[in-house]
Amino acid sequence: MATSTLGSGTLVLAGTTSGTTTVTATAVAGTTTLTLPAATDTLVGKATTDTLTNKTLTAAKASTTFGVGAATPSGSGSGITFPATQSASTDANTLDDYEEGTWTATITNVVGTYTLTTVNYAQYTKIGQMVYGFLSVTVTTSGTASDSMNFTLPFVPAREGSGTGRENVSSGDILVSRIVTGGAGEGRLYKTSGAAAGAGTGTYVVSFMFLT
């Protein structure tokens, strides 16, 4: 049977078979009270790794990062780490995904083939269902390409989207990007007049958004 010893500011609990656990009361001004719940429970230590269930945090503060779902908290910066694969929520007021990254954009043309293109950058930010993309492509040699430029997307779109852009080197044309659904989806470039864009040489910079 376990025994206990009361000392000056300490409570020593002997283990059922071996060892002891010492509870120490630090020096305080006045009297403090430690209230234990009226239930069979396990105390959570400051230096231990534990799972909290059905707890409400008031004015909570994280000095680094914390993960939601099955995500492992990031080891850099401070913020919220979401799972690599979205755990979608049916609640309209729950943010269930956030991701920043790059993708390998493939550049083609509706008619013909480019001889030489370079993707300068292809970056995206995904917040919940919404994807924001930023793409810069330089066409050095247009080859047989003669219609709208097509580009692959970082995620499969569930709805059509749109965006704007500009050709920065040759014509200075203001562009419109259209996000097309079907299969993996794709983006297409047009001039504001509705004519095809992206067949000639130049650097095409576009931004777009769509829902997944």
Sequence and secondary structure as in RCSB ss.txt:
>XXXX:A:sequence
MATSTLGSGTLVLAGTTSGTTTVTATAVAGTTTLTLPAATDTLVGKATTDTLTNKTLTAAKASTTFGVGAATPSG
SGSGITFPATQSASTDANTLDDYEEGTWTATITNVVGTYTLTTVNYAQYTKIGQMVYGFLSVTVTTSGTASDSMN
FTLPFVPAREGSGTGRENVSSGDILVSRIVTGGAGEGRLYKTSGAAAGAGTGTYVVSFMFLT
>XXXX:A:secstr
   EEE SSEEEEE SSS EEEEE    SS       SS      TTS     S   SS   SSEEE TT    S
SSSEEE  SS    S TT    EEEEE    EEESSS  SEEEEEEEEEEEETTEEEEEEEEEEEE TT  S EE
E  SS  SS EEEEEEE SSS  EEEEEEE STT EEEEEETTS B S SSEEEEEEEEEE 
